[in-house]
Amino acid sequence: MFNKKPKKFQTGRLIVTDEITDMMENEDFKTFVYASYIRYCANDWGDLEKRDKKLNRQNLKHGGNLGGRYFDEENNWEIWILTSDSRDRTIISLPNKTVDERRAEAGNLEGNGLSDS
């Protein structure tokens, strides 16, 4: 379906929140999520502010969390993709979750989603 570009960094285990998983029953949303993840892995941070993109570039070189924001105007969909500074996990979620909620869920969702090999 997509020409997958090589990853520029390790993403670790891919964790998809329950909300995203439920919404992926819609094929168009599923395509949006997969396309966003491919962009993310190619260092395309989506709809972030310039300063946040710059921070991602610095964190790629020196270590630190990475994040992307992807928005589909036509359908009013927004997702966030976040990779831990240790590069052991990446979470795809809706923006209504706080960082602490995502961290708490990450411990419970490792069986859900896709593994990155």
C-alpha positions, 0 to 999 in steps of 0.5 A, spaced: 500 500 500 505 504 501 512 505 499 515 504 506 521 509 507 527 506 512 526 509 519 531 514 521 531 512 529 528 506 533 521 506 535 521 500 539 514 497 541 509 500 537 503 501 542 496 503 539 491 506 544 484 503 545 481 509 542 485 509 536 484 501 535 477 502 535 477 508 530 481 504 526 475 500 524 474 505 519 478 504 513 480 511 511 482 512 519 486 506 518 490 509 512 491 515 515 494 512 521 499 508 517 501 514 513 502 518 519 506 513 522 510 512 516 511 519 515 513 519 523 519 514 521 522 518 516 522 524 520 516 528 518 513 530 524 507 532 521 503 539 523 508 541 529 510 548 530 517 549 528 520 550 535 518 543 536 520 540 530 527 543 531 527 540 538 526 533 535 532 534 530 536 536 537 533 530 540 535 525 535 542 527 535 543 528 543 537 523 546 530 525 548 523 524 547 520 525 540 513 527 537 509 528 531 502 531 530 498 529 524 491 532 522 487 530 517 482 537 515 477 533 511 475 528 517 477 533 523 482 527 525 488 528 529 493 523 532 499 524 536 505 519 535 510 519 541 517 515 542 520 515 549 527 518 550 530 510 551 527 509 544 523 502 547 516 504 545 512 509 541 505 510 542 499 512 537 494 516 541 488 521 540 490 528 543 485 528 549 490 524 553 495 527 558 502 524 558 501 521 565 495 517 562 499 515 556 504 512 560 499 509 565 496 505 559 503 504 556 504 499 561 497 495 560 497 496 552 503 492 550 499 486 548 495 491 543 498 494 537 504 492 533 511 490 535 516 493 531 522 489 529 
